[in-house]
Amino acid sequence: MTKVKFDPRVTAYPMPVCLVGAKVKGRPNFMAVAWVSKVNDDPPMMMVSLAKEQYTAEGIKENGAFSINFPGKVLVAETDFCGLVSGRKSDKSQVFNVHYGELETAPMVSKCPICFELKLMETFELPRAYVFVGQIIAAYADEKYVTNGKVDIRGTEPFLLVESPTNQYVELGPQFAKAFSVGKNLLK
């Protein structure tokens, strides 16, 4: 099969959508983000990449803390709104009911089935963005999604962003193979 070049700025695979929360000038603020990932397991850490001009980035730098909240499909309109509107121009503190865990500067969205509160550990400055790496201080999930300490991710109805070609939110698809197992027959 012949490969053709495409615009490398467009992500060619789905990314989980989350809401990043921070207090900015004393007020909770949230923005929709898809550039997020786990980056370490002991201690547990996650990273998020935000454009330098983002209002939420100011709050993370100001307070050294932030939250990563994974909404279910029922919050798609509110999540999209938080990606369309800047906290500089609109008070987004009233869009969600907010709760706090151990950190008073990492507001979390009460209706999100999964929330993480993070202490800022490292900031990497890139040409147009900051990459914030935070240690997870605590992780929270709605009780109905937790069995024996494990979260039923599918039950939370997460959604993903597909940038190419038309910017769409899509659902998590069905399982088609068992991770860390399906490749065992290739071991020799």
Order of alpha helices (4+ residues) and beta strands (2+ residues): beta-beta-beta-beta-beta-alpha-beta-alpha-beta-beta-beta-beta-beta-beta-beta-beta
